Amino acid sequence: MNGQIPGVVSFEGPNGLWADLATGHVPAYSYVVPNQCHDQHGAGNYPPSPTETFDDVFCSNNIFDGGLRQQGDIELEALVSAIKASPVWTRGKTAIVIVWDENDYSQAPVTNQVVLIVDRNYGHQAVQSTNYYTHFSLLKTVETALGLPCLNHACDASTALMSDLFGLGSGRY
C-alpha cells in the first residue's frame, strides 16, 4: 500500500507486487495499470507546468515514441515474466490479459480497434477469435468468472462474453 490510495500497491518493497508474486500471495483478481512512463505514450503535458521539469513530463528524456514503446515493452516483459515465474502461474486457472488501447486518430470511419491478448495457464493455447468484443465484454467476462454482479453495459444482453478466449465454456470457470 502506498499510504495514499486504498488498494494501490507499489511494485517495490516487502509488501510490493514483486514480493507478492514471489510468494504467490496475490488476490484472486489483480488489475495493473502502468504509470505514464511505462504506458507507451508518456505524460503528454507539454509544455511543462512551472513546477515540472522536462524529465518529469517526458519520463527520463524518452520523448520519442520509439523510446516510450521500448520502455513499456521492457516493463511489460518484466511483469509477465514475474507472473509466470510465480507460484500463482502453476496453481489453479490463471490468465494474464493485456489490452493495448490506443486510438490511431484516424478520420472517418473511426473503428478504434484495439489489441487484446489473453495468456492463460490452462486449456487450448494460441486461440484467436473473430468475434466482436467491446470493453464491456471484458468487464462482463471478469464479472462472470468471479461470480460478481454486472455493471453498466456489461449487463446488456448484447454484450458478449469472451468465452472463446478464456475457455469459459458454459460461462463460468
N, C-alpha and C positions, 0 to 999 in steps of 0.2 A: 504494500500500500504506500502510495506516495505522500500520505498525510494531508492531502488537499481534496482529492475527489474520491468518494467511496467507490470501491470496486476497481480502481485503477491500480495496476501493479507494474512496477518497474521491471525491466529485463534483468537488471544487475542486482547484486546483493544476496544475502542469505534467504530473503523472502521473495526474490525476484523470479521471473519466468524461467530463466536458465536453471536455477536451483530446483524449482518445482518440476521441471521436465526431467532433470537428472534423477530425482527420487520417484517420479511417477505420480506425485500428488498434485493433480490438476482437477479442476471442476469438470463435470460432465459436458459442459459446453464452454468453450473459450473463444472470445472474439478479439482478434488482434488487428489493430489499425496502425499502420506505420505513421511516424511523425513526418513533418513536411520535408525533412532531409532525406527520407527513405521512401517516399511515396511516388517518386519518379517525376514529379513536376515542381517541387520546391515551393517556397512561400509565395512567390509572385507579388509581393508587396514592394513594388519599385516605383518611385524612389523610396529609400528607407525613411522611416519617421525619424525625428530628431533624436530619439533615444535608441535607435537601432543602428548597428554597424552594417557595412556591406556584407560581412560574413554571417551576421545574424539572418539577413534576408536570403542570402544565396547559399547557405549551408556549406561552409568551408570552400568558397570560391567555385563550386560546381554550378556555374551559371548556364552551361550549355546542356541541352537535352541529353546528349550522349553521356556526359558525366553523371547526371541525375539518374538516368536509366541504369548505368553501371552500378552506382551506389545502391539503388533499390534492388537490383538483381543480387548483389552480394549479400545484402541483409536478408532477402527472401530465402536465398540458398542456405544461409546460416540457420534461419528459423526452421525451415523444412527439415534440414539435416538433424537438428536438435530434437525435433518431434519424432523423427524416425529412429533415432538412437535411444529414445526414451522407453522405459517400460510400458508407457501408455500405448505405444505402437504395437506391442506384442500381445496385449490382452484386450479382449472384447472387440467391439467393432468401432474403429476409429476412422474418421475421414478428415482430410485437410481440404478446405475449399479456398481457392484463390480466385478473386474477381479482379480483373483489370478493367476498371470502369473509367474510360476516358472518352470524352466527346471529341470527335475529329474535326469539329467546326465546319462540316460540310454545309453547303447551301441545300436547297430543296432537292430531292426529298431527304429529310433528316431521319435516318434509321437508327443511328446511335447504337449499333450493336456492340456488345462487349464480350470479352473473353472470360469464361468461367471454367476452371479446372477443378475436378473432384478427384483427389488422390486418396484411395481408401485401402485399408489393410485386409479387406475381405472381398469375396465374390470375384466375378469376372473383372479382368483388368482391361485397360485400353478401350473402354466403352465410349462411343461417340453418339451423340444424339442429334437428330434432325428436328426434334420438337421445338416449338416456340415457347420460350420461358421469359418471365419478367423478374424483376427484383422481388416481387411479391411471391413468385413461385419458390424462390429460395427461402423466403421467410416462412411460407406455408410448409415447406418440406422440413425445415428445422423444428417448427412448432409440432408437426405431426410426429416426428421421430422422438421428441422429448415429451410427448403427451401433454402439450400445452394448448390452451385455447388460442384461436386465431385472432389476429389484429388487423384492422383496416382492410385493405383489399385482398389480403391473404384469405379472408373469409368468403370471397366471391366464388361462386360455383365455377366460373370461367377460369379461375386461377389454377393452373396445372401443377401437380406435384412433380418433382424431378425424380420420379420413381426409377427411371432407367439409369440415371447417373448414380443414384445412391443405392440401387438394388433393394428398393423398399418392397417390391412385390405387392403385397396386399395393402400397402400404405403405411405400414408400421415396420420398425426394425425387427 
